[in-house]
Amino acid sequence: MSSRNLDDAVYQIKIFAMELIKRANEELKLKVFVTSVMRTYVEQVALYAQGRMNLFEVNQARKKAGMLPIEARFNNKVTWTLNSKHIINLDDNTLENDKSKAVDFGILDKYGVYQGSEKADTNNDTKPDYLQLGELGIKLAHEFDYPIIWGGSFKNNKDLPHYQWMT
């Protein structure tokens, strides 16, 4: 059930994400795309298991969440919390919980290949792309007067592709 669809995010995250993608392309010459918007709690648990449990247990959790199994080389930590702003809850009858309050982005190189390294410099300006995108995201959040925080500004466990609504 996880999604990359911005319609699954709260309105402010959707508007922020669309503008960040546009301006990253125009101002930074970065090809940015959405990698994650919303997920269920069961999916979050499966992601949290990665790098913390053995491969069999991880793949059991992924199967329960309706996710494909992974190989051993991918059994690394990919999230640091079970309390993610990506999680939605359609069963609690609270409209506020029906939409994600977070979005993650990826960057493509000139060949359309995903670049996940925080040192990636696809626009060849000697500055790490995810740091540039983070700075632009912070600037944009201020322009919109949105309480959006960039995961690169987290004290512990920085998450450079991540942006979340802080309400």
C-alpha positions in Angstrom: 0.0 0.0 0.0 3.0 2.4 0.2 2.9 5.2 -2.2 4.9 7.7 -4.1 1.8 9.7 -5.0 1.7 13.2 -3.7 -2.1 13.0 -3.5 -1.5 10.8 -0.5 0.2 13.6 1.4 -1.3 16.5 3.3 -1.9 19.5 1.0 1.1 21.5 2.3 3.5 18.6 1.7 2.1 18.1 -1.8 2.5 21.8 -2.7 6.0 22.0 -1.1 7.2 18.8 -3.0 5.9 19.9 -6.4 7.7 23.3 -6.0 10.9 21.8 -4.7 11.1 19.4 -7.6 10.5 22.3 -10.0 13.0 24.6 -8.4 15.6 21.9 -8.0 15.5 21.4 -11.7 15.5 25.1 -12.6 17.9 26.4 -10.0 20.2 23.4 -9.3 19.9 21.4 -12.5 18.9 18.4 -10.4 16.5 15.7 -11.6 14.5 15.0 -8.4 11.7 12.5 -8.0 9.5 11.3 -5.1 10.6 8.0 -3.6 8.1 7.7 -0.7 5.0 9.5 0.5 2.9 7.3 2.6 3.1 3.8 4.1 1.2 1.7 6.6 2.4 0.9 10.1 3.0 -2.7 9.0 5.2 -1.4 6.2 7.1 0.8 8.6 7.7 -2.1 10.9 9.1 -4.1 7.9 11.4 -1.2 7.0 12.5 -0.8 10.6 13.4 -4.5 10.8 16.0 -4.0 8.1 19.5 -4.0 9.5 18.2 -4.9 12.9 17.0 -8.5 12.3 18.3 -11.4 10.2 17.3 -11.7 6.6 14.7 -14.4 7.2 12.8 -12.3 9.8 13.1 -9.1 7.6 11.6 -10.9 4.6 8.8 -12.4 6.8 8.0 -8.8 7.9 8.2 -7.6 4.4 5.9 -10.4 3.2 3.3 -9.6 5.9 3.4 -5.9 4.7 2.9 -7.0 1.1 6.4 -6.0 0.1 8.9 -8.0 -2.0 11.8 -9.8 -0.3 15.2 -8.3 -0.3 18.7 -9.8 -0.7 21.2 -9.9 2.1 23.2 -7.0 0.7 20.1 -4.8 1.1 19.5 -5.8 4.8 20.7 -2.4 6.1 19.0 0.2 8.2 16.7 2.3 6.1 14.7 4.0 8.8 15.4 5.0 12.4 11.9 5.2 13.8 8.6 3.3 14.1 6.9 6.7 14.6 7.3 8.0 11.0 5.4 10.9 9.6 4.9 8.7 6.5 2.5 6.4 8.3 -1.2 6.8 7.7 -4.1 5.2 9.5 -7.3 4.9 7.6 -9.0 2.8 10.4 -9.0 5.3 13.2 -11.8 7.5 11.8 -9.6 10.6 12.1 -9.3 12.5 8.8 -6.0 14.0 10.0 -4.4 10.6 9.9 -5.5 9.7 6.4 -2.7 11.6 4.7 1.1 11.4 5.0 3.0 14.3 6.6 6.3 13.4 5.0 7.9 13.0 1.6 11.3 11.5 0.5 13.1 12.4 -2.7 15.7 10.7 -4.9 18.0 12.2 -7.4 18.7 10.9 -10.9 21.9 11.3 -12.8 22.0 12.3 -16.5 21.3 8.7 -17.5 18.2 8.4 -15.3 20.0 6.2 -12.7 19.1 6.8 -9.0 21.9 8.3 -7.0 21.4 7.5 -3.3 24.8 8.5 -2.0 24.9 11.6 0.1 28.1 12.5 -1.8 26.4 12.4 -5.2 27.2 15.4 -7.4 25.1 14.8 -10.5 25.0 18.5 -11.5 28.9 18.6 -11.4 29.2 21.7 -9.3 31.4 20.1 -6.6 28.6 20.3 -4.0 26.7 17.3 -2.7 23.3 17.2 -4.4 21.3 16.2 -1.3 22.8 19.0 0.7 21.9 21.5 -2.0 18.4 20.1 -2.2 18.1 20.4 1.6 19.2 24.0 1.6 16.7 24.7 -1.2 14.0 22.9 0.8 14.7 24.9 3.9 14.6 28.1 1.9 11.3 27.1 0.3 9.7 26.1 3.6 10.5 29.6 4.9 9.1 31.3 1.7 5.9 29.3 2.2 5.9 29.8 5.9 5.4 26.1 6.3 6.7 24.2 9.4 8.6 21.7 7.3 11.8 20.2 8.6 14.5 18.6 6.5 15.8 15.3 7.7 19.4 16.5 7.1 18.9 18.9 10.1 18.0 16.0 12.5 20.4 15.9 15.4 20.8 12.2 15.2 20.4 9.9 12.3 20.3 12.5 9.5 17.9 11.6 6.7 19.0 13.7 3.7 16.1 12.7 1.3 13.4 13.3 4.0 11.1 16.3 4.6 8.3 16.4 7.1 5.4 18.6 8.3 5.9 19.4 12.0 2.4 19.7 13.2 
